[in-house]
Amino acid sequence: QGQLKTRFFGRNSRLVYVPVVDSTNILSMQLARQGAAEGTVVLTDSQTAGKGRLGRQWLDVQYCHVLSSTILRPTFSPYLLVMIASLAVVNAISSVSEVVASIKWPNDILIGNRKVAGILIETSHDQNGRMLAIVGIGVNVNGLSDQLASNKMTGIATDLQRPGAIATTLQTECGYVVSRETFIAHLLHHLETLYLGLQQEANEPVAMVNQSTSRLIREQWRSQLSTLGRHIEVRQGNTIVSGVAEDVDETGGLLLRNHSGLRVSITWGDIGYPTE
Ligand code: BTN
């Protein structure tokens, strides 16, 4: 609490800490359905059933990582949540270190070509039909790469099953231990700032909307993508689509030029870089 830089997120009763939980996303969804305030943040040291994207598991090592979920009730399109969550992580890394992180489409956070954080956003609706969103963020903060190599640090275990998917920690990359409290304070600050900007824009009278906030966020997210311009393979279940990642569309979908020269729009999947 002492280090928080936010106005709402994680303040007072909006901070829920549980030493161990199945998944902060599951607990947050339950709390949200019971009416928990927007900006409620659930933090834990260890998850017994952490969830990754596309139904995978997210395993962790106790006391090393940031495992957080934030309850939001956005009045803007959910695709923007993917963008603000990944920008918040990249910005938080810049706030605590000299390390430059990038985004692997749609929202894996990489340092070089190694994954340092993952994001899982789950949406639903409350009894009044309003959107509920849980923004789950897992960051490999401390611990060193030799632990990663021996597979003890498994925030990324499921990714390790994919060729070319290597994980890292912030400590490995910047060379010193990063306080998790400090990191969370920066993360929530960036997330709140981006979120409140979009909520304000969404609630402006139609005549006043100039969409500059969402445009800026789309541009920032696009500029941090390390995927564009590269030859990629997109795994969608058992199917693989390959080609060159040319651009993203308005809602963050990936525009791929396939081998037949056709432009394909990709809205989900796992990206791999086959030539590396
Ligand atoms: C991925 O890269 O596949 C997404 C991983 C998301 C992990 C975080 S850890 C905190 C939150 N609670 C969960 O169960 N998952 C997310």
Boltz pocket constraint, residues with backbone or C-beta under 6 A from the ligand:
constraints:
  - pocket:
      binder: B
      contacts: [[A, 22], [A, 23], [A, 24], [A, 25], [A, 26], [A, 47], [A, 49], [A, 50], [A, 51], [A, 52], [A, 53], [A, 54], [A, 56], [A, 57], [A, 58], [A, 66], [A, 67], [A, 68], [A, 69], [A, 107], [A, 108], [A, 117], [A, 118], [A, 119], [A, 120], [A, 136], [A, 137], [A, 138], [A, 139]]
      max_distance: 6.0
